Amino acid sequence: MSETQKPPRGSIQRRVIMLALAFTLLAGLVIAVSGANVVKARLESTAFRSAEYALQTAASAVRGGIDEVDALAAWCSADPSIRTWLLAGGAQSKSQNVYITLSGKYSSMRAAPYLQHFILFSAGGSYMSFGTYSSQVSVSLSDPGVRDALPGFGEDEAPWGRIVPDPLVLASRAAGSVPVALTLSNTGGRTGRVYIGVSPALITDPLRNITLAEGGRLYWMMGGALYAVEGGTLTEAGPMPELEEYVMRSGEPLSPDTGLFRTERDGQSLFVITYPLGAHGLYLAETLPQALEASATVSLLQPAAASLLVIFALGVALALMLHKQVAEPVVALRRRIERISAGDFTVDPALEWNNELGDIGRGLNHVSRSITALMDKRIEDEKQKQDMEYRMLQNQINPHFIYNALNSIKWMAAIQHAPGIEEMVTALSRLLKSVSKGNERLVPLYEEFALLNDYFTIEQYRYGGTITLDVDYIEDESLARVCLIPRFTLQPLVENAIFHGIEPKGRAGEIRLTVTRDPESGDVLLRLHDDGVGMTAEQAARALSEPTPEEAAAKFRHVGLWNVHRRLQYIFGEAYGLSIDSAPGAGATVTVRLPCRKEEAGE
């Protein structure tokens, strides 16, 4: 294209001057008209969101204790031995076992220090009592009149509905108590009762460290009544006031569960923010004075002064921009070239100005796009290659395992006429279903444990019960749910321990599995230990190295351990995989190192 055919370019100097003047005038106009409303809305939004966050945090802490108490009552109605004792009349022969069960459950609860009374009344008139105030009971719990008078058992009374004086201690020592009552009955008309008297401190203790806005007050809403939270106590604050829904100026609503209202109380206009606990109609609420608006107006003085300084600075910046109208684009291009040379190929549209320097910027961006496309293609090709190799390694295990399992069933059928075959076939069926379950690369540990149990059921029959597999120790039960592992990782390791560790020594053997965390890295460590013949350090090192074709055909030990080791490294990285600790005659311990994370690495 000739010089006369090129699109016309604007003057950088003229554009800078026009834009600077327009921006200065527009900024002054916008600040004068909308500055006050913006600051008011922003301060209001900040105050409400801060209060919402404090309520959400506090509600979560309180809800934990309430849920634990509810779970205790539900457990009493669901546990067969407890329910039988309650409805069968409190048989003396079963009382000791029931008492031990209840005592263990009660002592293991975090909320136990807040349970003033935990009493079970059987249909036969006997009872069992626990709680921090159990030694201070001043009435006869065997008296039917006392039982019937306990709060919470009325037809229209619900748990967590009110705070009452403790009905079981002397009036001079009575403290506030929240009754949680449960009645059980059977078709024969027999009735058992569970009474839990909860200290209000279960509610107030988690609220001690809540941060309130200036002038804010905290309230607890329960059973249609309002309680003020002051000094670690709940004080009844009268009936619920009339609330008028309020919409923030910013137009950005709070979370769907949070309520925002206005009300009048004691002649003062207040904002009310409420948040539900999600159970029994319980709420936390914070009141804020509407004087926030006045403080927002005063706060406008500072941003207004700052805005004037900004407008003045813009005028000064105009002269600097004119001076740098060429220098700044050149510096930007130079820095872009330096980033490209350092390996940063991100496209920067800001370099594509409508002038001569913009042509250079467009050229640099075109080079970056081309290099990025080539790199992406190379990465995709490498990923496809790795996935293919992973599938090949996975497919090496399944046929061999299925062959061994079917061979065990054939052997079992030859020496037994019927018993045991059904269990082996069932276990094998589940295993085959797991093999063809889909394309999931990773499964939770508990699914892998179930697969291992099915496999070991078959092997136990094959060896006549002379081998055992025990889960010795699991440091944290939640690891079985959140920690992920490639499917068919543990089965080859157990098979290797049986065939090459226990079987050669010619007598009974055992395999132990432990699950712990590495205290330094937080990784999950699965250790499989067998008391077999063991191996030398050289054999252990060779077992985790890639086998030659002859070794792969001769020794499944080599293929199986190396296969599992490489699959773990493909998915999680070189820092993970297997390690072997063994010595001749001392058995072997195979350690599987896994990261503790929920999402699949590399996907």
N, C-alpha and C positions, 0 to 999 in steps of 0.2 A: 504494500500500500504506500503510495507517495505521501510526501509531507502535507500536500493540500487535501488529501483524502482522510487524514487522521481526525478523530472526533475532537471538537474544540475542548480545551481544558480551561478551568477557571483559575483565577489568580489566588494563590494561597494567602497572600497578604490581605486581599479584599475580603475573602471568605472569613479569615480570622477576625477582622475588625467587625464585620456585620454580625457574626455569631456572638461575639463578646458583648456588643451593644444590646442585641436582642435578649441575650440571656440575662444581662444585668437588669434591664427594664422588667422582664417577665418575673425574675426572682423577687424584685422589690414588690411587684403587684401581688404575687402569690403569698408572700410573707405577710403583707399588710391585711389581706382579706381572710386567709385561712389559718394563719399561725395560731391564733387563740384556740380555735376549735380543735386543731390537730393536737396541740399539747394537752388540752383537757381530756380528749379521748384517749390519748396515749397513757396519761397518768391514771385515768380511771381503769383502763384495760389492765395496766400493770398491777394495780391494787387488787382487782378482782381475780386475776390469774394467780397472783401470789397466795391469796386466801384460798382459792380452789386447790392449789397444789398442797398447801398445808392440811386442808381437810381430807384430801385424797390419801395423803401419807398417814394421817392419824387414823382414818377410817380403816385402812388396811391393817394397821397394828391392832386396833380394837377387835376387828372382825376375826382375827386369828384366835383370840381367847374365846369369843362367843361360839365360833364353830367347834372348838374343842369341847365346850360344855354340851352343845347340842349333840355332838358325836357320842359323848359319854351316855346321854339319855337314850339315844338310838341304839347304842351297843347293848344296853341293859335289856331292851325289848327284843333284840335280834339274837343275842347269844343263847343257844339252846339250853345250856345248863342254868343260866341265870333266869331265863323265862320259866323253865320248869319249876325251879325253886319258888318263884314268885306266885305261880298259879296253882302249884300242887300243895300248897299249904306250908312251905318252908320245912320240908322233911329234915329231921335231925341228922339222918345218915348222910345227907348231901350238903349240910350246912358248912362243914369244914372246908370241903373243896370249893364251894361257892365263895366262902369268905377269902380263901387264898387267891382265887381268881380276881375278885373285886379289889383286894388289897394291892395286888400287882398292877392292875389297871390304874387305880387311883394314884399310886406312888410314882407312876411313869408319866403322869400328866404335867405339862408345864403350868397349867392353870390350877393345879392342886392347892397352892397357897391362898387362892382366892375363893375356894369352896368352903364356906362356913359350915354347911351341912350337906352330906351325901348319904341319904337314908333310903333303904329298900324295905317296904312293908309287904310281907307275904299274905296270901289269902288266908292262911291259918293263924294269923295274929302275931307271928314272930317277925323280927326285924333285924337289920344289920346297919350300923351307923359308922360313918367316917366324917372327916372334916376338921377344920381348925377349931371349931367351937364345940366339937362332939363331947369334950370333957366338961363343958359348961351348961349342958342341957339341964333345965330345972323342972321339967315335966316328965311324966311317964310316957314313953313312946309306945308302950303296949296298950295304953288306954285308947279305945276306938274313938272316943270323943276328941282326943288330941289330934289323931290322924285326920278326922273329918274337918277339923277347924283349920288345918294348914292351908295357907293361901296357895292359889294356883290350880286347885282341883275343881273349881266351879265350872259349870257348863259354858259360861261366856267368858272365862278367863283364859288368856293365851300366854305362852312363855314370853318372858322379857316384856311384860306389859306394865309393870309399875315397880316402885321401890316401897317396901313396907318395913316396919320394925321387926327385928328377928323374933318370931313367935315362940321360940323354944328356950330362950334364956330369960333371966330375971329382967324386969323392966328397967331396972337401974343400970344394967349392963348391956341392954339391947342396942344393937347397931343396925344401920340400914341393910336391907337384904333384898335381892332380886329373886323372886321365886321362879323356878323352872320345874314344872310338875308333869308327870306322865302317868297315865292310868292304863293298865293292861287287863284284859278280860278274856275269858274263853267261852265256848258255847255252853258250858256247864254253869255259867253264872259266877264263877270264881273270879275274884278281882285282886290284882296286885298293884302296888303303887311305887313310884320312884320320885323322891323329892330331893331337889338340889337347891340349896340356898346360896346364892352367889353374892360375894361382896362387891359393892359398887366400885371398889378399887380396881377390879378387873377392867373397868371402863376408864377410870380417871388416871391410873398409872401410865398408860401409853400416851396420855394427853399432856403429861407434865412438861414435855420439851417442845410442844408445838409453838411456833412463832406466829404471833398475832400482829396485825397491822396496828399502827398507833390509834388508840381509841377503840380498838376492836374488842369484842367479848365473845366467848365461846359458850355454846349451848348444846345440850343433849336432848333430843326429841324421842320420847318413848311412850307408846300407848296413849297418844293424844295429849300428853302432858309435856311441859317444857321445864328443863332443869338447867340451871346455870352451873358451869364448871368453874369453880373458884377454889384455889388452894388445895387441890387434890380431893375435893368433895363435890357431890351433886346436890344442889339446893333447888328445891321446887320454886319455879319462877312464874307460877300462875298459868292460866290457859293459853293456848296458842293464839297469837295475834292475827288479825286479818292481814293477808299478804297480797300485794299487787305486783304482778309480773313486770319485770323491767328489762328493757333491751339496751345494750351498751351503745354508746355513740359510734364506736369504731365499726359496728356492724359485724364484728367477728364473734360468734357465739362461743360460750364455754362448752365443755364436753356435754354430750346429751344427758348424762345423769345428774349434772349439776344444775341446781335451781338458783335463779337470781330474782330477787323481789325487793319491793320497797314497803315500808310500814311506818306507823307512828307508835312510839312507846314512851310513856312518861313525858309527853310533850316534845319529844325529839324525833326528827326524821332520820330514819336509818335505812341502809342497804342491808339485805339479808342474803347470804350465800349458804345454800344447803347442799349436803351430799349424802346419799343413802349408803348404808352399810350393806344393803343387798339381802337382808334377812330380818324377818319379824317387823317390818315397817319402821326400823330404827334409822335415825338421821343424826348427823352432826351439822351444826349451823354456826356461822360467825356473823356478827353484826358489825357494820362499819358506819360511822357517822357520815351523813351527806355533806358535811363540811369539807369533804374532799374537793368539791368544786371550788370552794373559796381558796383553798390552798393551791389549786391548779392555776387560778387567776394570778396569784402572787408569783407563782413560778414562771409565768410568761415573761416577766421582766428580763430575766437572764437570757433566754433564747432570743428575745427581741434585740437586745444589745449585741449578742453574738451575730445575728443576721445582718445588722448594720455593718459590723466589721467585715463580714464576708463580702458584702456588696462593694465596700471600699477596696478590699483585697482583689476583687475581680478587675477593678479598673487598673490596679497596679499590674495584675497578671497580663492584661492586654498588651502592655508595652513589652513585657518579657516574651510573650508569644510571638510578637512581630520580630523580635530579635532572633528567636529560635525557629522561625518558620521553615528553615532548611536544615538547621543542625539537628533538631529532634528527629525528623524522619530518617536522616542518615544514621544516627545513633541506633534507632530502632531496627533498621536493616542490618547494621553491623551485629547487633546482639542476636538477631534472628539467625544470621549465618553462623555465629558462635554456637548457638543451641543445636543447629543442624549438625555441626561438626562434632558436638558432644553426644549425638544420638537422639536428640529430641526432634521428632518429625511431625509434631502437632501443627496443624494448619492454623495460621493466624490471619483471619479476614481483615484485621485492623491495618495490615500493611498494604492493602489494595486501594490506595488513594486514587483519586481521579486526576492524576498528573503524571509527570515523567517518572517520579520515584515509585509511583504505584505500579508501573509496568515491571519494575524489578521485584516488588513485593509479590505480584501475581506469578512471576516466574519461580520465585522461591517456594511459594505454596504448591505450584504444580510439581516441582521436584519432590516436596515432602509427601504429596499424595501418592506419587509413583512409588517411592521407596516404601511407604506404609503398606501399599497394596501388595508389593512383593514379599514383605515380611509376614503379612497376614497369611498369604498363601503358603509360605514355608512352614509357619506354625501349624496351620490346618493339616498340611501333609504329614507333619511329624506326629500330630495327635492321632490321625487316622492309623498311622503305622503302629503307634503304641497300643491303640485299642485292639488292633488285629492281633498283636503279639499277646496281649492280655487274654483275649478270648481263646487263643491257641493254648496258653498255659492252663486256663480254666478247664478246657475240654480234655486235657490230659488226665485229670483226676477222675472225672465222672465215670468213664467206662471201666477203669480198673476197680473202682469202689463197687460199682454195680456187680461186676463179675464176682468179687469176693463175697458180697452179700448173698447172691444167688447160690454160690457154692456152699455157704454156711447153711442155708435153708435145705439144700440137697442132702447135706450130711446129717442134718437134724431129722429129716424125713426117713433116712435109712436106719437110724438107730431107735427112733421113737415111732409109735404107731399113730398118735394124735396129739397128746398133751404138749404144749409149748409152741406148736407150729403156728397156731392162730396168732399168738403174740408176736412171733418173729415176722410173719407176713404183714401184720398191722404196722409194725415198726418200719419194715421195708417200704410199705405203701406210702407212709408219710415221708420217708426219705426221697422216694422217686418223685413225689409231688413237689417237694422242696427243690429238687434238681431242675424241674421244668416250671418253676413258679413264676418266671418272668425274667426281666433283664435288670433287676435291681442289683447293683454292684455291692451295696452295703446293706446290712441288716442290723438291728439292735442285738446286743449281746444275749438277751434272753431267748431270741429266736435261734441263735447259733447254739446255745446251751440245749434247747429242745431237740435240735437236729442231732447233736452229739449224744443225747440220751437215747434216741431211737437207734442210732448205730450201735451203741454199747449194749443195748438190750439183745441185739442179734449176737454180738460177740460173747456175751455172758453165757448164752445157751451153747454156743460152739465150744467153749472151754469148760463147760460143766460147772459154772459158778466159781471157778478157781481164780478169777481175776475180778477186781473191784475198782470202781471209779468213784471217788468221793470229792465233793466240793468242800475243801477244808475251811476256807475263809474268804469272805467278800467284805472288803473294807467299807464300802458304801453301796447299799442296795440300789440306790438310784443310778449307779453306773450301768446296771443291766438294761436300763431303759434309754439312757441318753448316749451311751458310748456305742459307736458303730464299728462293724467289723466285716470284711469280705466274707460272703457266703462260702462254706466249706473250708474254713481255715483250721478249726480245731480237730476235725475228723481225721485228716491225714496224719496229724501229730500223734493222736491217740493210737491210730492204726500202726504207725511206726513203732510206738512204745511197746505195743503188744507183740508184733511180729518179730522185731529185732532186739527188744530189750527183755521182756518177760518170758516169751516162749522158749528162747535158747537156754534159760537157766533150768528148765524142766520142773518147776514147781510153782505153787500159787504166787501171785504177785498183786500189787495194787498201784493205782495211778491216782495222784492227788492234784487237785486244781485249786489255785488261789488267785484272787483278784485284788490288787492293791494299786495305789497311786505312787508315782515317783515323787518324793517330797521336793525335789529340786526343780523338775520341769513340769510337774503336773500331769505327765503322761500316765496312761493306764497300762499296768503290767499284768499279763496273764501268765502264770507259771504252771507248767505241767511237769510233774516229777514222777518217774517210775523207779521201782526198786529192782530193775533188770540187771543185765550183765554190764551195761555201760559201754563206753568207748574211749579211745585215746583222744588226746587233743588234736592230733593230726586227722583222725577220722572225723571229728566234729567240724574242723575247718573245711574238710573236703565235702562234707554233707551240705554246706551252704554255698558251694561254688558251682558254676554251671557244669553239668555233666557232659562228657563226650557221648557220642551215639552208642558206643559199646557199653558204657556205664549205665546209660538210661535204659538199655535193654536188659541189663543184668541185675540192677539193684533199684527196686522201687524206693528204698530209703533215700537214695540220692535224689531221684526225680521229685519225690513228694516234698521233702524239706526244702529243696531249692525252689520248687514251684511256689510254695506258700510264701517263702521269703521274698521272691521277686514280685509276686502279686502285691504284697504289702508295700513294697517300695514304689511300685508303679503308682499306687493310689495315693499314699501319704507322703512319699519322699524318701530320700536315702537315709534319713535319721531314724527310720522305723523299720520293723521287720523282726527277724528271729535272732536269738543268740542261744548257744548251747554250753551248758556247764556239766561236764561229765568226767568220770575216771573209770578205768576197768574195774568191775566188781562193785562199784559204788552207785550204780544206777545213773540216770541222766535227768537233767532239768532243762527243759526248753522254755525260754522266756519270749513271749509275744509282746512287743511294745506298740501301743496304739495311741494316737492323739484322742483326747476327750472332746469331741465336738459333734454337733448334730448334723451338719450338712456334709455332703460327700465332697471330698477334696478333688479338685481338678475338674469339676463339672459346672 
